[in-house]
Amino acid sequence: MMMLACRQMSAYPIADTMFGLTEDEIALRRSVREFADKELAPYAQTIDQENTFKDMRSFWKKLGEHGLLGVTAPAEFGGSHMNYFSHVLVMEELSRASGSIALSYGAHSNLCVNQIVRNATQKQKEKYLPKLISGEHVGALAMSESNAGSDVVSMKLKAEKRGNKYGILQYPLKCSLLIAFCAIEYVPTFVCLCIRVKFDWRGLNGHNRSTLSIGLH
């Protein structure tokens, strides 16, 4: 008979009063821990073994329903309007259940949603934040290169201005995402540009290319 394994949540003791958490922060941490224990921990081992999360979209919408996808976003866009420390608490508790899914959460809520909150125009925020915060859309960040890794300043991908538009040159984009980073060189300065892309753009696609997983990925 085949036995199904179920990973348990990390049970490292937490001294809330020692770290000076407020009552609201303690309540948030406990709420997220209960959510992760129920909705994520039972599937964590299977996710790592099979390198896929079959109920990812359903889980993502549950994150949205619990107000976790827009922790640092203003309430006018559906966000929870909390501080960044609150986001850290959410990330910590999700990580107790599944480090890999927690990293995906961080990419969505921090690298995507939080950057739009901080840097996008009002019109862009109104257009993209609500569905990202509800979990209907999934945000990501495309910036890895063989010589750069997560160091965006070392990227070789360039955006060249032609007329009043930018075009990304000499790089095959293969990812499913909301925003991507590329570099624009000026003399004498160097800046990074965040470009929004759509999954249905011609030449843009995403697929699982992982062949080996060791620890967090």
N, C-alpha and C positions, 0 to 999 in steps of 0.2 A: 504494500500500500504506500502510495506517495504521500509524504508529509510536506505540508506547505509551511514555510518559515515566515515569521512576522517579526520584523525588527522593532524593538521598543525605543521609546524616546530616551534621549540622554537624561540621566537623573542626577546630574551634578548639583549639589545643594546651592541654593541662592539665598544670600542674606540681603534682602531688599533694604532694610534699615541701615545696614553697613554702608551701602553705596548711595544712600540719600535719595532713593526714588520717591517721587510724590505718590499720593494715593491714586491719581489718574494713571500714572506710569505703571504702578503695580497692577492695577486692574487691567491695563492693556496687555502687559506681559502674560498675566494668567489667562486672559481671554484667548490670546494667540496660541498659547501653549495647549489649551484645551482643543482649539480648532485643529492644530497640527497633529495632536495625538489621535484625533478621530479621523481626519480627512487625508493625512499624508503618511504618518508613521507605518500604518499597516501595509502600505504599498512600496515603501522605500527599498526594501531588499530586492523585490521583483524589478523595480525601475533600474537599479544598478546592474542586476544580472542580465536583463534583456536590453538594456541601453535604450529604453523607450518608456513613455508614460502614456498608455492608451487613453486614459481619461483626463489628459492634460487640459483640454479646453473646458471641460466641466469643472475641473478643479480651479482653473483660472477665474471662471465666473464666480465661484464661491469666494475666492479671494476678494473679488470686487464687491460682492454682497456684504462682506465683512468690513469693507472700507480700508482694505490693506494695500490696494494698488495705487492709491493716491494719498499716502500718509502726509506728504509735505505739500500737497496741492491745495489751492484755495477751495473753499466750499462752493463757490460759484460755478466751478467746473465739476462738482461732484466729489471733490477731495475731502480729506479729514481735517486739513488745516492744522496739523501738528508739527512739532519741530523735528529736526534731523535725529536727535537722540531717540525719539519715539520710533523712527524708522529703524534705527540700530536695534532696538528691543525686538521689533517684529522680525528682523533678519536673524537675530540670535535664536529666537524660539523656533522659527521654521528650520533653522540649521540643525537643531536638536533632532528633528525628525528625518530630514534628508538634506545633506550638504549640497548635493547637485541641484535639486529643485530650488533650494534657497538661493543659489547663485543665479539661476534663471530669473527668480523673483527680483533679485537685486538689479539685474540688467534691465528689467522692465521698469521697476519703480524708481530706481536711482539714475542709471545711465540714460534712460529714455524719458520717463515722465518728469523727473526732477529737472532735467536739462531743458525741457520744453517750458516748464514753469519759470525757470530762471532766465531763459534767453529768447524765447519765441515772441512773436508779435501777439497782440491781443486777438487778432483774427485767427492766427494759427492755433492759439490756445483754445479758442472756442470751437474750432473745427476738429481738433485731434484729441484733446484731453478727455472729454466725456466718455468716449468709447474705450480709450486706454484704461481709464479709471474704473469703468464698469466691468472690464474683463472681456468685452466683446472683441477688442483688438489686442494683439500681443506685440509689445515693443521689444526691440533688440538693438544691438550696436555692432556694426561691421567695421573692424579696423585692424584685424590681424594680418600681418605680412611676415614672411620668413625672416626678414632682417630687422623687423620692428617689434613684433609681438604686440603688447598693449601700449607701447611707447608711440603715441600718435605723432610726436615731433619727428620721429625717425622714419615716418612712412614715405614711400616713394610715389604713391598714388597722387596724381595732380589733377586739379580742375583748371581748365584753360578758358578764359573769357573770350567769347566770340560774339561781337555785337553787344547785346544787353543780356546775354545768357551765359551760363557756365556749362561746359561739357567735361565729363570725366574721361580721361584718355588712357589708352594702353593698359587696361586692367579689366579682366573678366569678373564681373560681379556675380557671385553665386551664393545668394543668401536670401532669407525671408526676414524682412526687417522694416522698421519705420524710419530710422535715421542711419546715416553712414558718415564716416569721417574721411576727409581727404585734405590734402595740403594745397595751399596757394602761396606761391612765393612772390614777394615784393622786394624791391631794393629800397632800403637795406633791411627790411623786417621780414619775418616769417610768421604766418598765422595758420591756424587750423580752422577749417570750415565744416560746419555740420549741415548735411544735405538730407532732406526728407525724400525717401523713395517709396514707391508703391510696389507691392508684390506682383501686380499684373503688368508692370512695365516690360516691354520687349527686352529680352536678354537677361532678365532677372528671374532667378528661381532659387529654391532652397531644397536641400536634401541632407540626409544623415551620412556623414563621411567618416565617422569615428570607427576605427578598427581595433582600438585598444584603450581601455579605461583603467587608470590607476588612481585610486583615491578620488579627490575632488576634481571635476573637470568641467 
